[in-house]
């Protein structure tokens, strides 16, 4: 049985190094930028640039892969990631970093699409659920592991930039030496906003607003921690706990949504995230313990929203449209992550560090209000006609290609 998964485990090792490099670099840059005195607007623009590069990569990377082949294209993407990481350590300039972050987003999208298509090619309908679950576990664990490396280093030195470059290079090895057959050419990514909204207005608007909130937190959460005076290790732990709490709460929240109108759960979780965000904004905690508890509680609500929104959209969609609908929602989420850092940076610069949570509360309250409005306009899907809830990635660490790994694609593949 282990022999059947050996090629997949080899690819997952490369994925682990790639995601660890991404997690480390994504946390290191705002912390170092804060030390260097970069403006809040510039730090926010770095997040927007990365998200913009990532979304652009989802559209254009398939063409590069078709032209160069999977192995050579992945080598180019990973090597580019290493070069950019090292350049950010050599050239400490906020405007150059913004430009480099856009390149990083593009190359990461391309690298992820290669690995995800390769995993999909090796998966069968019998083991697709296992492969998808392993990929999600590696995704969360590797990002958190990369972030925690920051806790053991000095953000003022160049060593962490070097480690990031090494991790990018290590991600090359499993793919380069793999004897697995190359997957089929990548398919072009398409976005049908009108169709997504017609299928489920709540899910389309929700994914955009969730992207705004998560993009704001993911980009400027570390800046918030630095400005309120908690240590680098505590900042790394805070960023990781938010993701862990969200991942842990996805399943119970999803199971609850299977038994009732998912929109009530979506609105409730959005209110919960807004509540903890407003508590942080109003009470301005400075004790590391309180900050960790409050932000983890915030993450438990905020990082369950995306999965519920996608599940609600799939309840209204045909089974053969799963990849198209879920992929489109992921891109809408990506567009939201481009907006969120700009909004949060403006509020943090105008007010205080807790302005970050005012930005996320605005997005979550808007989501809750719109969801409640739609409940009165459209009847829920009968429970017997729904697709069972499945956890979904809520970070910009996967592409629409990953959705082809989901076991629900079996219906599409057989149609």
URNOR-V108729 format. One line per field, one symbol per residue. ss: DSSP state (H for helix, E for strand, L for the rest). psi: psi as a letter, one per 40 degrees, with the letter a starting at -180 (. if undefined). A space follows every 50 residues. Layout:
BEGIN
ss=???
psi=???
END
This chain:
BEGIN
ss=LHHHHHHHHHHHHHHHHHHHHHHHHHHHHHHHHHHLLLLHHHHHHHHHHH HHHHHHHHHHHHHHHHHHLHHHHHHHHHHHHHHHHHHHHHLLLHHHHHHH HHHHHHHHHHHHHHHHHHHHHHLLLLLHHHHHHHHHHHHHHHHHHHHHHH HHLLLLLLHHHHHHHHHHHHHHHHHHHLLLLLLLLLLLLLLLHHHHHHHL HHHHHHHHHHHHHHHHHHHHHHHHHHHHLLLHHHHHHHHHHHHHHHHHHH HHHHHHHHHLLHHHHHHHHHHHHHHHHHHHHHHLLLLHHHHHHHHHHHHH HHLLHHHHHHHHHHHHLLHHHHHHHHHHHHHHHHHHHHHHHHHHHHHHHH LLLLHHHHHHHHHHHHHHHHHHHHHLLLLLLLHHHLLLLLLLLLLLLLLH HHHHHLLLHHHHHHL
psi=ddddeddddddddddddddddddddddddddddddefiiddddddddddd dddddddddddddddddeidddddddddddddddddddddhghddddddd dddddddddddddddddddddeiiddeddddddddddddddddddddedd deaheeieddddddddddddedddddeheiiiiiiiiihihgdddddddg dddddddddddddddddddedddddddeeiiddddddddddddddddded ddddddddeahdddddddddddddddddddddefiehddddddddddddd ddeedddddddddddeiideedddddddddddddddeddddddddddddd cidedddddddddddddddddddddedhiihideeiiihiiiieifeiid ddeeehdeedddde.
END
